[in-house]
């Protein structure tokens, strides 16, 4: 897997745990768009981070999920829960300390997790 540095749209590099940064790089490498990391540590959330991205098709969404799974297995991480899959509008990968949400464009707008978790610190990842 190509190593892409995780950079915010502001040009700074966030301090993210290694597994979260690896998941972001994997999603970025598979051309996930509108990548956002929500830092939920100061909220009442059940996890520390959300990684949210949009895929342009169900095939691309599956490729993003597979790439994230491969990258994290290299770090010894395995998803506790995987929801969605081929033909789905939303794929969820739960790694306990962080959760990855891969949405279709329409589904992301419908659920609008960024608004629901509006008090979280938001890191928008730069597009290459």
VENRA-V435902 format. One line per field, one symbol per residue. ss: DSSP state (H for helix, E for strand, C for the rest). phi: phi as a letter, one per 20 degrees, with the letter a starting at -180 (. if undefined). psi: psi as a letter, one per 20 degrees, with the letter a starting at -180 (. if undefined). A space follows every 50 residues. Layout:
# VENRA-V435902
ss: ???
phi: ???
psi: ???
This chain:
# VENRA-V435902
ss: CCCCCCCECCCCCCCCCHHHHHHHHHHHHCCCEEEEEEECCCCCCCCCEE EEEECCCHHHHHHHHHHHHHHHHCCCCCCCEEECCCCCCEEEEECCCEEE EEECHHHHHHHCHHHHCCCCEEEEECCC
phi: .fedfecffenedfedggffffffgffffemfdlfcddeefedefebebd dcbddebfffgfffffffgfffffendcffcccnqgneebddcddmebcd dddfgfffffelgfffdfeffddeefee
psi: pqopqoprhiirpqnqqghghggggggghjkprlppppojhjakrirhqp pprpqirhghgghgggggggghhhjjpqphppqabpiqipppookfiqpp ooqrgghghghlhhghliiqppoppqq.
